[in-house]
Each structure stands twice: as C-alpha cells, then as structure tokens.
C-alpha cells in the first residue's frame, strides 16, 4: 500500500482547501440567518459546522475568509455587529434552495427571497428562521474566534442555543426526531453532497452500553482472515463474552461444522469456517458466529 505524505506548508491555500474538504466529510450544513446593524437579513450555508456541547447547548460554525481576495463574508460581519444567529438544518427537500442561497449577493439583498424560503419571525433573536427547515436553532453568539488574518482562515462563531423549532412531520411515534424521516444532507468535496437516506443509513450498537471482549481476544486465525473484514471483526469484538466450552463443543459436533474441521488443507478449512461464520454475521447472529470461529481456537 503506497502512502502519499504531504507537508501542508508546501501547498497553496486552494490545494490544501481541496484536500481538507474532500477528506473531512461528510459535513453537516448550517444554513445561518443573521442581520446587520441596518436590519438587512442575510442567509448563507456553512459546512464548517457541528454541535460541541449539550450543557450548555453550543453549536459552532465558521464563515472563513475568502481565499481569492481575503475578504470576509456578510455572515461574519453581521455576527460581529449583532451577536445573534439562527442555525437552520438542511435536508434533501431544501438542498437546492440552500445551494442557491450561497450565491454572493450584495449586502442589501435578502437571500430568503432569492432562494424562495419563507421568512419566519424568531422568538428570542432578531434574525428570522427558515420556515421550510426541518429544525431551526435560535442562538446567541457567545464568542467569535478568528483563526488567522489571511485568505482561507476560519472564524469560529460559538453559538449558544436559546430556542429550538422542530417540524413535527419529522418526529416518530415516541416524539423523537426520526433520522429516516429527516433525510438530512451533508457536504462533501467539490460540488458533491451526500444524502442520509435509505441504504446509506445503518446502525451499530454503541460500545458504551457494554464492555466488548475486543478484537485482540478473537482467535489468531480470525485476525488473518481473507474473508472477514475489519468491520466484521469490530462487530465481533463488541460481544461481551467469549463463547463457553459447551457452546463451542455444540458447534464442533454440528453437521455443518464436522466436515469443515475434517478438511486436511489448513487454508481451505479456515476459509470455509470463516465463510460459514460470515453467514451468521450477516444475519446479526453474532453469538453463533463467534462460537463457530472459536472451533479452531
């Protein structure tokens, strides 16, 4: 496996920007609404964005300096003048309108109107929220941290959530936000986006709910498998206990395992066992898959 190593100081800002945005992805999108001192409304999307705290509830996004001429964006100027922002979440239903709002219109042009969004009055801050957004967060700007003074430098807008508005169409029967209904989108490199929907969504049990045995406790032949991937090993390593002797013995005496263990070619034996175990991993019967793999321990 060939590795290309790069000193970021050897690259131009556009070259480095291209690598960073393609590699660090997908990124959620903050569709940020702000106002200036004259009351002009601005709406612009930023993918340097995430949530960083629940207590207090803090979101951070970064309207970077423009790389081509080192100018600042209206959003950055606005939050410096008036420390309020509404962060609207973007899903697939509004992604094209969101993209249109990124056009660099003049200061007095309202991107809500240009992008065809509904301007809804906020409760605690002056900037309006996007009526079509699945979720909107009214925020007070606690701090703005400027990371540099040259083109491409980020500006961290640390925003404290004061109100949350949720479109109830995106809730499940328990009243929780439903990931599949939300159909969120995220920013990739270049002009690419990705959609959190359908086969792109999958679940992994969180290790925090148990203490897994770890991949290091799997039989050595499993670690060298040409059949099982790192993802398979990670799932098996999340099991809470190694199979008992009785569980392993039961597998060794099964009609399917006996001929596999009788195979004289060690490589063929191992691959056949791994293929058999894989069939149960794909069914999420991890206890049986683990017992099968321990038959060669």
Secondary structure, DSSP 8 states (H G I E B T S, - for coil): -------GGGS-HHHHHHHHHHHS--B--EEEEEE-TT--EEEEEESSEEEEEETTEEEEEE----TTT----HHHHHHHHS-EEEEEE-BGGGHHHHHHHTS---TT--HHHHHT--EE--SSSSS-EETT-SEEEEEEEEEEEE--SSTT--EEEEEEEEEEEE-GGGB-TTSSB-HHHH-BEEE-STT-EEE--GGG------GGGS----GGGS-HHHHT-SSS-HHHHHHHHT-SS---HHHHHHHHTSHHHHHHHH-S-HHHHHHHHHHHHHHHHTTT-HHHHHHHHGGG-
